[in-house]
Amino acid sequence: MAFRKSVSQEELRQTMSPERLEQQKTTYQASRGGHFPAEDQPTPGTPQNGPRAD
């Protein structure tokens, strides 16, 4: 029986498509006890609500 070569996490990430990487994003939340799927974050510099009607 042959030994299997260990594959580093970096090598695995390099072979993943950008779409797959986006699906695998997680954030660490200590209050919930671990890593959970990342929520969409707003892009800095973009308005959260549409244009203001002054």
N, C-alpha and C positions, 0 to 999 in steps of 0.2 A: 504494500500500500504506500503510495507516494504522499509526501507532505504537501499541503497547499500553501502557496505563497500568500502572505498577508498583503492586503491592499490598503494603502493609507487613505484617510478621508479626503485628503487633498487630491489624490489621483482619481477618486470616485467623483468628486465635484467637477473635475476637468472634463469628464466624459459625459456629464449630464447636459441636456439642452437647457437654454435659458428659461423656457417655459416650465420645465420640471424643477429647476432651482427656485423659481418663484413660488411654486406650489409647496415646496419643502421648507419655506421660511418659518422660523419659530422665534418666539421671544421668551425670555426667562421672567417668570413672575413669582417672586418669593412668597407673596401672600397666598398664592394658589398652590404652591409647592412644586414648581418645576417649569418645564418648557411647554408652551402651548402655541398653536398656530397664530401667526402674527396677524394683527388687524390692520386694515388699510390705514396708513398714516397720511395726513395732508401734506402736500408739497409746500415747503417754505416759500413764502413770497406770493402765493396765490390766494385770492379772496375766498373765504369759506362760503359766504352768501353772495349771490349775484351782485350786480352793480347797485350802488345806493341810489335811491330816488330822493334827492334833496329838493 
